[in-house]
Amino acid sequence: MKKIILGENAEVLPTLPEAFARVIYMDPPFNTGQVQKRDRIRVRATDGAGERGGFGGRRYDVERVESGSYDDDFEDFEGFLMPRIEASLRCLTSDGSLFVHLDYREVHHIKVALDRLLGRRRFINEIIWAYDYGGRPKNRWPAKHDTILWYAMKPADYVFNYDAMDRIPYMAPGLVGKEKAERGKTPTDVWWHTIVPTHGREKTGYPTQKPLGVLHRVVKVHSRPGDVVLDFFAGSGTTGESAARHGRGFVLVDNNPEAVQIAATRLAFARPECVGFARRRAARGKDPLKVPELHPRPSTGPLPRPLPTNTPDS
Ligand SMILES: C[S@@+](CC[C@H](N)C(=O)[O-])C[C@H]1O[C@@H](n2cnc3c(N)ncnc32)[C@H](O)[C@@H]1O
């Protein structure tokens, strides 16, 4: 199953089949109180005067390209999110896992609400995604982490592919011997990982796009090939790309027409069914959406190279 659906998730969720998804991952708006918007700058070589100079005296035109945007301001965030989570649970397999990605503004309220809904015994991990990017206010500790809550529907029987974990470098490799140092260690519940690099090939320009590396861990460790992953706050489709790259199906839902266009473009290689919209074809040089290069499929051989991480000592 490979689907991208344009629609209000509260309306779409009841129309989805029962028990089709081994994993639900969601990265809802964080209630930042702002319109989330990220414009991109497109720079093109020109024979004219051009706004910017470059190597060898070349001139470049600079154009601001509007990316998608969405409102992120809720008076009652819990009242918005919890009914949607509740409606999504029927889509999970009986041994499925739920991942809720939030930040410091709302995570504590939603944790308590989820414990109430699912029972504390289903709560398995609080994963901290730590990054180190952007401004550093001088009047408080800079907030540089998000929180991902993991709940397992069956706490005694869930998918956890330990061997599918990527390995990360030891902080003091000299202390563990050559073989261990080369193999690296398994990650903990604190995931140091860069944000989507500003000029990296995975960047789509969609505001609040999450890095593939974070989703790869969720998809590879918590589902099996052939499983389906559901993300009903899908944005640019990072969950779908990770699922497709690892031989999983995906169902992505977003109510923002720009988001589903970006997801459809980025996932064109997987030939998803587009529901409620038609994918815009990219006219060469005209389409504001950047089509990311295909990443090589992960190797099935020995352990993959460590993720690009920024560790506490980097
Ligand atoms: C934080 S973004 C998700 C970003 C995504 N994880 C990525 O990597 O690109 C949240 C998304 O939820 C969508 N959204 C917000 N409310 C929604 C609703 N009621 N139904 C469907 N989508 C919604 C927004 O349009 C936005 O794209």
The ligand as a Gaussian input file, in Angstrom:
#p B3LYP/6-31G(d) Opt

LIG

0 1
 C        5.326000      19.430000      11.530000
 S        4.586000      19.239000       9.948000
 C        5.112000      17.618000       9.464000
 C        6.494000      17.621000       8.836000
 C        6.914000      16.262000       8.349000
 N        7.224000      15.360000       9.439000
 C        8.092000      16.371000       7.417000
 O        9.145000      15.755000       7.682000
 O        7.993000      17.083000       6.421000
 C        2.899000      19.023000      10.352000
 C        1.986000      18.833000       9.155000
 O        0.680000      18.563000       9.628000
 C       -0.240000      19.090000       8.685000
 N       -1.546000      19.205000       9.352000
 C       -1.875000      20.038000      10.375000
 N       -3.160000      19.835000      10.745000
 C       -3.645000      18.845000       9.942000
 C       -4.905000      18.195000       9.843000
 N       -5.909000      18.508000      10.654000
 N       -5.072000      17.216000       8.902000
 C       -4.029000      16.881000       8.094000
 N       -2.811000      17.466000       8.146000
 C       -2.606000      18.441000       9.063000
 C        0.375000      20.413000       8.257000
 O       -0.114000      20.815000       6.993000
 C        1.872000      20.052000       8.235000
 O        2.281000      19.684000       6.945000

